[in-house]
Amino acid sequence: MSSLALSKKCQEMFPNLSCSETSIFRIRKSLKFKYTPPRIRQCLNDLQKDKRLLFANHHKSLETDWKTVIFSDESWFYLNQKRRKIWRMRNEYDNSVWDERKKFGKKVMIWGGIGYRLQTDLIIIDSSVDTETYIHDIIRKSKIIKKANEQYGEWEWIFQQDGARPHTSKKSMDYLQYRCNVLSPWPPNSPDLNPIENLWSIMDKRLKNVQPSNEEEFILEIIRVWEGITWEIIENLVTSMTKRIDLVIDHEGQSINGFF
């Protein structure tokens, strides 16, 4: 409810109470409420909920050390996605109040991985991702296995990826499982479980005010923002997995016995 609507509601319920819109706003601020978009919750069917619960219960029972897990993902960033804001008068139509909007804007696909005290090289993907691209242009080029082995020791860490077909094809899995531990199947439609999704949001906010003149400059800005992410941010995101697992169990139904 808006502060004005809440003020009117209070006056209806308590006629002798004087509670202005300004007072409501001030009280909300003092209680540390923030005016923000709603939290995002995935729209899940029953099977997807069951798989999330199985995944959460499995790792809850194992007491998985998330500090040994490398989280990975692809994401899109859009050039000129964010629109500037201006002061203008009603019915003002000169050229200064318009932005030209193309039907299809430029976009850049990236891949990255993070772990506790670990950050991979950022990979710019300039083609569709298939098994060969995933193995040769992403996994190998990012040096993720080499970096993780140096940081944690060989076979002392776990690689996380979602269930996209190029990730889970037989050839990709054979390649990965010969070189590292792979996290048990990631539950479908569950980007909210992956801490790196929050990192993409942080980067998106930092990129919203950049104004590159072309795609090459935009790529350089994306890399700059990626390399500017602090260890504190990465570590906080990785250690948040324990809370994410608990939220799945608490919010999505009664725990289910059994594991993947």
C-alpha positions as CSV (number, residue, x, y, z in Angstrom):
1,M,0.0,0.0,0.0
2,S,1.1,3.5,-0.6
3,S,1.7,5.8,2.4
4,L,-1.3,7.8,1.4
5,A,-3.6,4.7,1.2
6,L,-2.2,3.4,4.5
7,S,-2.8,6.8,6.1
8,K,-6.5,6.8,5.0
9,K,-6.9,3.2,6.1
10,C,-5.6,4.0,9.6
11,Q,-8.0,7.0,9.8
12,E,-10.9,4.7,8.8
13,M,-10.0,2.2,11.5
14,F,-9.1,4.7,14.2
15,P,-11.0,7.9,13.7
16,N,-9.4,9.7,16.6
17,L,-5.9,8.9,15.4
18,S,-4.1,11.5,13.4
19,C,-1.6,9.7,11.0
20,S,-0.6,11.7,8.0
21,E,1.0,10.3,4.8
22,T,4.3,12.0,5.9
23,S,4.1,10.3,9.3
24,I,3.5,6.9,7.6
25,F,6.5,7.5,5.3
26,R,8.7,8.5,8.3
27,I,7.7,5.5,10.4
28,R,8.4,3.1,7.5
29,K,11.9,4.6,7.0
30,S,12.6,4.3,10.8
31,L,11.6,0.6,10.7
32,K,14.0,0.2,7.7
33,F,11.3,-0.6,5.1
34,K,12.5,0.1,1.6
35,Y,10.4,0.9,-1.5
36,T,11.7,-1.8,-3.9
37,P,10.3,-4.2,-6.5
38,P,8.9,-7.5,-5.1
39,R,11.3,-10.4,-4.6
40,I,11.4,-12.9,-7.4
41,R,10.1,-16.4,-7.0
42,Q,10.2,-19.0,-9.7
43,C,6.9,-20.2,-11.2
44,L,7.3,-24.0,-10.5
45,N,5.2,-27.0,-11.3
46,D,4.9,-29.8,-8.7
47,L,7.7,-31.9,-10.3
48,Q,10.1,-29.0,-10.3
49,K,9.2,-28.3,-6.6
50,D,9.9,-31.9,-5.7
51,K,13.3,-31.8,-7.4
52,R,14.2,-28.6,-5.6
53,L,13.3,-30.1,-2.3
54,L,15.2,-33.3,-3.1
55,F,18.2,-31.2,-4.0
56,A,17.9,-29.1,-0.9
57,N,17.4,-32.0,1.5
58,H,20.3,-33.9,-0.1
59,H,22.8,-31.1,0.5
60,K,21.3,-30.3,3.9
61,S,21.9,-33.8,5.0
62,L,25.4,-33.9,3.6
63,E,26.3,-30.6,5.1
64,T,27.8,-29.6,1.8
65,D,30.7,-27.1,2.2
66,W,29.6,-24.5,-0.3
67,K,33.0,-22.9,0.0
68,T,34.4,-25.7,-2.2
69,V,31.8,-25.2,-4.9
70,I,32.4,-23.2,-8.1
71,F,29.2,-21.7,-9.4
72,S,28.9,-20.9,-13.1
73,D,26.4,-19.5,-15.5
74,E,25.8,-17.6,-18.8
75,S,24.0,-14.3,-19.0
76,W,23.0,-11.6,-21.5
77,F,23.8,-7.9,-21.2
78,Y,22.0,-5.5,-23.4
79,L,23.6,-2.4,-24.9
80,N,21.5,0.7,-24.3
81,Q,18.9,-1.3,-22.4
82,K,18.5,1.3,-19.7
83,R,16.8,4.5,-20.8
84,R,17.8,8.0,-19.6
85,K,15.4,10.1,-17.7
86,I,14.8,13.8,-18.5
87,W,12.7,16.7,-17.3
88,R,10.1,17.6,-20.0
89,M,6.8,19.4,-20.2
90,R,3.6,17.9,-21.3
91,N,3.1,18.0,-25.1
92,E,6.7,18.8,-25.7
93,Y,7.9,17.1,-28.9
94,D,11.2,18.6,-30.1
95,N,14.1,16.3,-30.8
96,S,15.7,16.8,-27.3
97,V,12.9,14.8,-25.6
98,W,13.2,11.6,-27.8
99,D,15.4,8.6,-27.7
100,E,15.6,6.5,-30.9
101,R,14.8,2.9,-30.0
102,K,15.7,0.0,-32.3
103,K,13.5,-3.0,-32.5
104,F,16.4,-5.4,-31.8
105,G,19.1,-4.0,-29.6
106,K,22.7,-5.2,-29.4
107,K,23.3,-7.8,-26.7
108,V,26.4,-9.5,-25.4
109,M,26.5,-13.1,-24.0
110,I,29.0,-13.9,-21.2
111,W,30.0,-16.8,-19.1
112,G,31.7,-16.7,-15.7
113,G,32.4,-18.7,-12.6
114,I,32.8,-17.8,-8.9
115,G,33.8,-19.6,-5.8
116,Y,35.2,-18.8,-2.3
117,R,38.3,-16.7,-3.1
118,L,38.0,-17.6,-6.8
119,Q,36.9,-15.8,-9.9
120,T,37.3,-17.2,-13.4
121,D,38.2,-15.2,-16.5
122,L,35.1,-13.7,-18.0
123,I,34.3,-15.4,-21.4
124,I,32.6,-13.4,-24.1
125,I,30.4,-15.8,-26.2
126,D,30.0,-14.7,-29.8
127,S,28.2,-17.7,-31.1
128,S,25.4,-20.1,-30.0
129,V,26.5,-22.5,-27.3
130,D,26.7,-26.2,-28.2
131,T,28.8,-29.0,-26.6
132,E,32.0,-28.1,-28.6
133,T,31.7,-24.4,-27.7
134,Y,31.1,-25.2,-24.1
135,I,34.1,-27.4,-23.8
136,H,36.6,-25.6,-25.9
137,D,35.6,-21.9,-25.8
138,I,34.2,-21.8,-22.3
139,I,35.6,-24.4,-19.9
140,R,39.1,-24.5,-21.4
141,K,39.4,-20.9,-22.2
142,S,38.3,-19.8,-18.8
143,K,41.0,-21.9,-17.2
144,I,38.4,-22.8,-14.5
145,I,39.8,-26.2,-13.8
146,K,43.4,-25.0,-13.5
147,K,42.5,-22.1,-11.3
148,A,40.3,-24.3,-9.0
149,N,43.0,-26.9,-8.7
150,E,45.5,-24.3,-7.7
151,Q,43.1,-22.7,-5.2
152,Y,41.6,-25.8,-3.6
153,G,43.7,-28.8,-4.8
154,E,42.9,-31.4,-7.4
155,W,39.5,-33.2,-6.7
156,E,39.0,-31.0,-3.6
157,W,36.3,-28.8,-5.2
158,I,32.9,-29.2,-7.0
159,F,31.8,-27.7,-10.2
160,Q,28.2,-26.4,-10.5
161,Q,26.3,-25.8,-13.8
162,D,22.7,-25.8,-14.7
163,G,20.9,-28.4,-16.8
164,A,21.3,-26.8,-20.2
165,R,21.8,-29.4,-22.9
166,P,25.3,-28.3,-23.9
167,H,26.3,-28.6,-20.2
168,T,24.9,-32.0,-19.6
169,S,25.6,-33.8,-22.9
170,K,27.5,-37.0,-22.7
171,K,30.6,-35.5,-24.2
172,S,30.5,-32.5,-21.8
173,M,29.9,-34.6,-18.7
174,D,32.7,-37.1,-19.8
175,Y,35.1,-34.2,-20.2
176,L,34.2,-32.6,-16.8
177,Q,33.9,-35.8,-14.7
178,Y,37.4,-36.9,-15.9
179,R,38.8,-33.7,-14.4
180,C,36.7,-32.6,-11.4
181,N,33.7,-33.4,-9.2
182,V,30.4,-32.2,-10.7
183,L,27.6,-31.1,-8.4
184,S,24.5,-33.4,-8.4
185,P,21.9,-32.5,-11.0
186,W,20.9,-28.9,-10.7
187,P,17.1,-28.6,-10.2
188,P,15.3,-27.2,-13.2
189,N,14.0,-23.7,-13.3
190,S,16.1,-22.7,-10.3
191,P,18.3,-19.7,-11.2
192,D,17.4,-18.2,-7.8
193,L,19.4,-20.9,-6.2
194,N,22.6,-19.9,-8.0
195,P,24.5,-17.1,-6.2
196,I,26.1,-15.9,-9.5
197,E,22.6,-14.7,-10.6
198,N,22.9,-12.1,-7.9
199,L,26.3,-11.1,-9.3
200,W,24.8,-10.6,-12.8
201,S,22.2,-8.2,-11.1
202,I,25.0,-6.3,-9.4
203,M,26.9,-5.9,-12.7
204,D,23.7,-4.9,-14.5
205,K,23.2,-2.0,-12.0
206,R,26.8,-0.9,-12.4
207,L,26.5,-0.9,-16.2
208,K,23.2,1.0,-16.4
209,N,24.9,4.4,-16.5
210,V,27.6,3.6,-19.0
211,Q,27.2,4.9,-22.5
212,P,29.5,3.0,-24.9
213,S,29.3,4.1,-28.5
214,N,29.6,0.6,-29.8
215,E,29.6,-3.1,-28.9
216,E,33.4,-3.3,-28.5
217,E,33.3,-0.5,-25.9
218,F,30.4,-2.2,-24.2
219,I,32.3,-5.5,-23.9
220,L,35.3,-3.6,-22.3
221,E,32.9,-2.1,-19.8
222,I,31.4,-5.5,-18.9
223,I,34.9,-6.9,-18.3
224,R,35.9,-3.9,-16.3
225,V,32.9,-4.3,-14.0
226,W,33.5,-8.1,-13.7
227,E,37.1,-7.5,-12.7
228,G,36.0,-4.8,-10.2
229,I,33.8,-7.2,-8.2
230,T,35.3,-7.4,-4.7
231,W,36.2,-10.7,-2.8
232,E,33.8,-9.6,-0.1
233,I,30.8,-9.6,-2.5
234,I,31.8,-13.0,-4.0
235,E,32.4,-14.6,-0.6
236,N,29.1,-13.3,0.7
237,L,27.2,-14.7,-2.3
238,V,28.9,-18.1,-2.0
239,T,28.2,-18.5,1.7
240,S,24.5,-17.5,1.1
241,M,23.9,-21.0,-0.3
242,T,23.2,-22.3,3.1
243,K,20.3,-19.8,3.5
244,R,19.1,-20.5,0.0
245,I,18.9,-24.2,0.8
246,D,17.0,-23.6,4.0
247,L,14.5,-21.3,2.2
248,V,13.7,-24.0,-0.3
249,I,12.9,-26.4,2.5
250,D,11.0,-23.9,4.5
251,H,9.0,-22.3,1.7
252,E,8.3,-25.0,-0.8
253,G,6.6,-27.7,1.2
254,Q,7.4,-30.4,3.6
255,S,10.8,-32.1,3.2
256,I,10.8,-35.2,1.0
257,N,12.8,-38.2,2.0
258,G,15.2,-39.5,-0.6
259,F,18.1,-38.1,-2.6
260,F,19.1,-37.8,-6.3
